[in-house]
Amino acid sequence: MSIFRQYIAPLLVVLVFLIALVAVSARIFLPSDMAAPAPIGIILGYW
């Protein structure tokens, strides 16, 4: 159990942080129209 606490758990935390950092940073390189949130009005219009 100590191996999990010393090595595996911190590695998982760092990996999740890095994946989130890459996902958020990728918005910088998108065109401005793609980086904006999706329009909710059009999506709800189909229901």
C-alpha positions in Angstrom: 0.0 0.0 0.0 2.9 2.4 0.6 4.1 2.0 -3.0 0.7 3.3 -4.1 0.9 6.3 -1.8 4.5 7.1 -2.6 4.6 6.6 -6.4 1.3 5.8 -8.1 -1.0 8.3 -6.5 1.3 11.3 -7.0 1.9 10.2 -10.6 -1.8 10.0 -11.3 -2.4 13.5 -9.8 0.4 15.0 -11.9 -0.9 13.3 -15.1 -4.4 14.6 -14.5 -3.0 18.1 -13.9 -1.0 17.9 -17.1 -3.9 16.7 -19.2 -6.1 19.5 -17.9 -3.3 22.0 -18.5 -2.9 20.9 -22.1 -6.7 20.9 -22.7 -7.0 24.5 -21.4 -3.8 25.7 -23.2 -5.0 24.3 -26.5 -7.7 26.9 -26.6 -5.0 29.6 -27.2 -4.2 28.0 -30.6 -7.8 27.6 -31.8 -9.4 30.2 -34.0 -11.4 32.7 -32.1 -14.8 31.3 -33.3 -13.9 27.8 -32.2 -12.6 28.8 -28.8 -15.9 30.4 -27.9 -18.5 28.4 -26.0 -21.1 26.6 -28.1 -24.3 28.6 -28.7 -27.0 27.1 -26.4 -29.9 28.8 -28.2 -29.4 26.9 -31.4 -29.0 23.5 -29.6 -32.1 24.0 -27.6 -34.0 25.1 -30.7 -34.1 21.6 -32.0 -36.0 20.2 -29.0 
